[in-house]
């Protein structure tokens, strides 16, 4: 158990460190040609390797951290029931998007994010869909402490999908329309270079794999956790959101960044701080007892 916990936190730490390294390179180093020219041959090789592999590395570390967290906190079967649909559905959406323009619009990936599946989609992109979608849904699923009916489950899925999409509000302009882009749009975007279709594609893709996972888990097996238990997904989401926020503010994309804060970071903070801290199981047991008692009283009065 100790080894599993250590591996989880090691990968989470490397995930965050890799993002800091990426920010340092994109914001401070790449624009400073004098600094790059002053590097020794060894330093230049290290820097070049980091810039070429940094994007892929932080997503790989993030996916591993999320998977190890899920295995420890909700079990291997439930983690796989989310991971496999998330990766399969997102890679399908991305392959469709880069080849047909549906569901996100016409775009293509450039270099810098790792080997491309079918020459179109970096293999790391589905990994980021998994760990960000998983983190958003695990946090939004705390809403289901009030009930696990389809109404409550759909509300959690909708909020989780909105939080996932809000990350794209902030990240997309800074990653596609700066001096060092990682993908490019082939159509005029109505919203800071992004077509509105992109947001529907993001929301729909996220909602689809979250719904599939929720169905596989079943009504009585939803991952409803307390505040202490959602710390890791909260850190993963907040870290990636902050990474995107800094890039957007640095590039002057203030409106998408502020919109992302409103529909992504704010719900995350509200859900985290309003989730019971280690007392969730007792509250759920009391709620179940109250429901059962009410049902018995209704039957008795008949």
C-alpha positions as CSV (number, residue, x, y, z in Angstrom):
1,X,0.0,0.0,0.0
2,X,2.8,2.4,0.9
3,X,4.4,1.8,-2.5
4,X,1.1,2.6,-4.3
5,X,0.7,5.8,-2.4
6,X,4.3,6.9,-3.0
7,X,3.9,6.2,-6.8
8,X,0.7,8.2,-6.9
9,X,2.2,11.2,-5.3
10,X,5.5,10.9,-7.2
11,X,3.7,11.0,-10.5
12,X,1.5,13.8,-9.4
13,X,4.5,15.8,-8.3
14,X,6.3,15.1,-11.7
15,X,3.1,16.1,-13.4
16,X,3.1,19.5,-11.7
17,X,6.8,20.0,-12.1
18,X,6.6,19.2,-15.8
19,X,4.0,21.9,-16.2
20,X,6.1,24.4,-14.3
21,X,9.0,23.5,-16.6
22,X,6.8,24.0,-19.6
23,X,5.6,27.4,-18.4
24,X,9.2,28.5,-17.8
25,X,10.2,27.4,-21.3
26,X,7.2,28.9,-23.1
27,X,7.0,32.2,-21.3
28,X,10.6,33.0,-20.3
29,X,13.1,31.0,-22.3
30,X,11.8,30.6,-25.9
31,X,11.1,34.3,-26.4
32,X,14.6,35.1,-25.0
33,X,16.9,34.1,-27.9
34,X,20.0,35.5,-26.2
35,X,19.6,33.1,-23.3
36,X,19.2,30.2,-25.6
37,X,22.3,31.2,-27.5
38,X,24.3,31.4,-24.3
39,X,23.6,27.8,-23.4
40,X,26.4,25.3,-23.6
41,X,26.1,22.4,-26.0
42,X,25.0,20.1,-23.2
43,X,22.6,22.7,-21.8
44,X,21.1,23.3,-25.3
45,X,20.6,19.5,-25.7
46,X,18.8,19.3,-22.4
47,X,16.6,22.3,-23.1
48,X,15.8,21.0,-26.6
49,X,14.9,17.6,-25.2
50,X,12.7,19.2,-22.5
51,X,10.8,21.4,-25.0
52,X,10.3,18.4,-27.4
53,X,9.1,16.0,-24.7
54,X,7.8,18.2,-22.0
55,X,4.3,18.4,-23.3
56,X,4.0,14.6,-23.7
57,X,5.7,14.0,-20.3
58,X,3.3,16.1,-18.2
59,X,0.3,14.3,-19.7
60,X,1.7,10.9,-19.2
61,X,2.5,11.7,-15.5
62,X,-1.0,13.1,-15.1
63,X,-2.6,10.0,-16.5
64,X,-0.5,7.7,-14.3
65,X,-1.3,9.8,-11.2
66,X,-5.0,9.8,-11.9
67,X,-5.1,6.1,-12.5
68,X,-3.1,5.2,-9.4
69,X,-5.4,7.5,-7.4
70,X,-8.5,5.9,-8.8
71,X,-7.1,2.4,-8.1
72,X,-6.5,3.2,-4.5
73,X,-9.6,5.3,-3.8
74,X,-12.4,3.7,-5.8
75,X,-10.9,0.4,-6.9
76,X,-9.3,-0.9,-10.1
77,X,-12.6,-2.0,-11.7
78,X,-14.3,1.3,-11.3
79,X,-11.2,3.1,-12.5
80,X,-11.0,1.0,-15.6
81,X,-14.7,1.5,-16.2
82,X,-14.0,5.2,-16.5
83,X,-10.5,5.1,-18.1
84,X,-11.3,2.8,-21.0
85,X,-14.4,4.6,-22.3
86,X,-12.7,8.0,-21.7
87,X,-9.7,7.1,-23.8
88,X,-11.7,5.2,-26.5
89,X,-14.4,7.8,-26.9
90,X,-12.0,10.8,-26.8
91,X,-9.6,9.3,-29.3
92,X,-12.5,8.5,-31.6
93,X,-13.7,12.1,-31.3
94,X,-10.2,13.5,-31.9
95,X,-9.6,11.3,-35.0
96,X,-13.0,12.3,-36.4
97,X,-12.3,15.9,-35.6
98,X,-8.8,16.0,-37.3
99,X,-10.1,14.1,-40.4
100,X,-13.6,15.4,-40.9
101,X,-14.0,18.5,-38.7
102,X,-16.7,16.8,-36.5
103,X,-17.4,17.3,-33.6
104,X,-14.9,20.1,-32.8
105,X,-14.4,21.9,-36.1
106,X,-11.5,21.8,-38.6
107,X,-8.1,21.7,-36.9
108,X,-4.9,19.7,-36.8
109,X,-2.1,19.0,-34.4
110,X,1.4,20.2,-34.8
111,X,4.5,18.7,-33.2
112,X,5.4,18.7,-29.6
113,X,2.9,16.4,-28.0
114,X,4.3,13.0,-28.9
115,X,3.7,10.3,-31.4
116,X,0.5,10.8,-33.5
117,X,-2.1,8.0,-33.8
118,X,-2.8,7.5,-37.5
119,X,-0.6,10.5,-38.1
120,X,-3.4,12.8,-36.7
121,X,-3.7,12.8,-32.9
122,X,-0.9,12.7,-30.4
123,X,-1.3,9.6,-28.2
124,X,-1.1,11.9,-25.1
125,X,-4.3,13.8,-26.0
126,X,-6.7,10.9,-25.0
127,X,-4.6,10.6,-21.8
128,X,-5.4,14.2,-20.9
129,X,-9.1,13.6,-21.6
130,X,-9.0,10.8,-19.2
131,X,-7.2,12.4,-16.3
132,X,-9.0,15.8,-16.6
133,X,-12.4,14.2,-17.2
134,X,-11.9,11.8,-14.3
135,X,-10.8,14.6,-12.0
136,X,-13.7,16.8,-13.0
137,X,-16.3,14.0,-12.6
138,X,-14.9,12.7,-9.3
139,X,-15.3,16.2,-7.8
140,X,-18.7,16.8,-9.4
141,X,-19.9,13.4,-8.2
142,X,-19.8,14.7,-4.6
143,X,-23.2,16.3,-5.5
144,X,-24.6,12.7,-5.5
145,X,-24.4,12.6,-1.7
146,X,-27.9,14.1,-1.9
147,X,-29.1,11.1,-4.0
148,X,-28.0,8.8,-6.8
149,X,-31.2,8.9,-9.0
150,X,-30.7,9.5,-12.6
151,X,-31.5,13.2,-12.0
152,X,-28.7,13.6,-9.5
153,X,-26.3,11.5,-11.7
154,X,-27.1,13.6,-14.8
155,X,-26.5,16.8,-12.8
156,X,-23.1,15.6,-11.8
157,X,-22.3,14.5,-15.4
158,X,-23.4,17.9,-16.7
159,X,-21.3,19.8,-14.2
160,X,-18.3,17.6,-14.7
161,X,-18.6,18.1,-18.5
162,X,-18.9,21.9,-18.1
163,X,-15.8,21.9,-15.9
164,X,-13.9,19.9,-18.4
165,X,-15.0,22.2,-21.2
166,X,-14.1,25.3,-19.2
167,X,-10.5,24.1,-19.2
168,X,-10.6,24.3,-23.0
169,X,-11.9,27.9,-22.8
170,X,-8.7,28.8,-21.1
171,X,-6.2,26.5,-22.8
172,X,-7.1,26.5,-26.4
173,X,-6.3,30.1,-27.4
174,X,-3.0,30.0,-25.7
175,X,-2.0,26.7,-27.3
176,X,-3.2,27.4,-30.8
177,X,-2.7,31.1,-31.5
178,X,0.6,32.1,-30.0
179,X,4.2,32.1,-31.3
180,X,4.7,28.5,-30.3
181,X,1.4,26.6,-31.1
182,X,0.7,23.0,-30.6
183,X,-2.4,22.8,-32.9
184,X,-4.0,25.1,-35.4
185,X,-7.5,25.9,-36.6
186,X,-8.3,25.7,-40.3
187,X,-11.5,27.7,-40.0
188,X,-12.3,31.2,-38.7
189,X,-13.3,30.8,-35.0
190,X,-16.1,33.0,-33.7
191,X,-14.8,33.0,-30.1
192,X,-11.1,34.2,-29.9
193,X,-10.2,31.9,-32.8
194,X,-12.2,28.9,-31.6
195,X,-15.5,27.9,-33.3
196,X,-18.5,27.5,-31.0
197,X,-18.8,24.0,-32.3
198,X,-15.6,23.2,-30.4
199,X,-17.3,23.7,-27.1
200,X,-20.3,21.5,-28.0
201,X,-17.8,18.9,-29.1
202,X,-15.9,19.1,-25.8
203,X,-19.1,19.0,-23.7
204,X,-20.6,16.2,-25.7
205,X,-17.5,14.0,-25.7
206,X,-17.0,14.5,-21.9
207,X,-20.7,13.9,-21.1
208,X,-20.7,10.7,-23.2
209,X,-17.8,8.9,-21.5
210,X,-18.9,10.1,-18.1
211,X,-22.4,8.7,-18.8
212,X,-21.0,5.4,-20.0
213,X,-18.9,5.1,-16.8
214,X,-21.8,6.0,-14.6
215,X,-24.0,3.3,-16.3
216,X,-21.2,0.7,-15.9
217,X,-20.8,1.6,-12.2
218,X,-24.6,1.4,-11.5
219,X,-26.8,3.4,-9.3
220,X,-25.6,1.9,-6.0
221,X,-21.9,2.0,-6.9
222,X,-21.2,5.7,-7.7
223,X,-17.9,7.1,-6.4
224,X,-19.2,9.6,-3.8
225,X,-16.2,10.7,-1.8
226,X,-15.5,13.2,1.1
227,X,-13.3,16.3,0.9
228,X,-10.1,14.5,2.0
229,X,-10.7,11.8,-0.6
230,X,-11.1,14.3,-3.5
231,X,-7.8,16.1,-2.8
232,X,-5.8,14.5,-5.6
233,X,-8.4,15.1,-8.4
234,X,-8.8,18.7,-7.1
235,X,-5.0,19.2,-7.3
236,X,-4.9,17.7,-10.8
237,X,-7.7,19.9,-12.1
238,X,-6.4,23.1,-10.3
239,X,-2.9,22.5,-11.5
240,X,-3.9,22.1,-15.2
241,X,-6.3,25.0,-15.0
242,X,-3.6,27.2,-13.5
243,X,-1.2,26.2,-16.2
244,X,-3.7,27.2,-18.9
245,X,-4.7,30.4,-17.0
246,X,-1.1,31.6,-16.9
247,X,-0.6,31.0,-20.6
248,X,-3.8,32.7,-21.5
249,X,-3.1,35.8,-19.3
250,X,0.4,36.0,-20.7
251,X,-0.9,35.9,-24.2
252,X,-3.6,38.5,-23.5
253,X,-6.7,36.2,-23.7
254,X,-8.4,37.6,-20.7
255,X,-12.1,37.0,-21.6
256,X,-11.7,33.2,-22.2
257,X,-9.6,33.0,-19.0
258,X,-12.2,34.8,-16.9
259,X,-15.0,32.7,-18.4
260,X,-13.1,29.6,-17.6
261,X,-12.6,30.8,-13.9
262,X,-16.4,31.4,-13.7
263,X,-17.5,28.0,-15.0
264,X,-14.5,25.8,-14.1
265,X,-12.4,27.0,-11.2
266,X,-15.3,28.5,-9.2
267,X,-17.4,25.3,-9.2
268,X,-14.3,23.3,-8.3
269,X,-13.7,25.5,-5.2
270,X,-17.4,25.5,-4.2
271,X,-17.6,21.7,-4.5
272,X,-14.4,21.1,-2.7
273,X,-15.1,23.3,0.3
274,X,-18.8,22.3,0.7
275,X,-18.1,18.6,0.5
276,X,-18.2,17.1,4.0
277,X,-14.7,16.5,5.5
278,X,-14.5,12.8,6.5
279,X,-18.1,12.6,7.6
280,X,-19.7,11.7,4.4
281,X,-20.4,8.0,5.1
282,X,-22.2,8.8,8.3
283,X,-24.3,11.5,6.5
284,X,-25.2,9.0,3.8
285,X,-26.2,6.4,6.3
286,X,-28.4,8.8,8.1
287,X,-30.0,9.9,4.9
288,X,-30.7,6.3,3.9
289,X,-32.2,5.6,7.3
290,X,-34.4,8.7,7.0
291,X,-35.6,7.6,3.6
292,X,-36.3,4.0,4.8
293,X,-38.2,5.3,7.8
294,X,-40.3,7.6,5.6
295,X,-41.1,4.7,3.3
296,X,-42.2,2.5,6.2
297,X,-44.4,5.3,7.7
298,X,-46.0,5.7,4.2
299,X,-46.8,2.0,4.0
300,X,-48.1,1.9,7.6
301,X,-50.5,4.8,7.0
302,X,-52.0,3.0,4.0
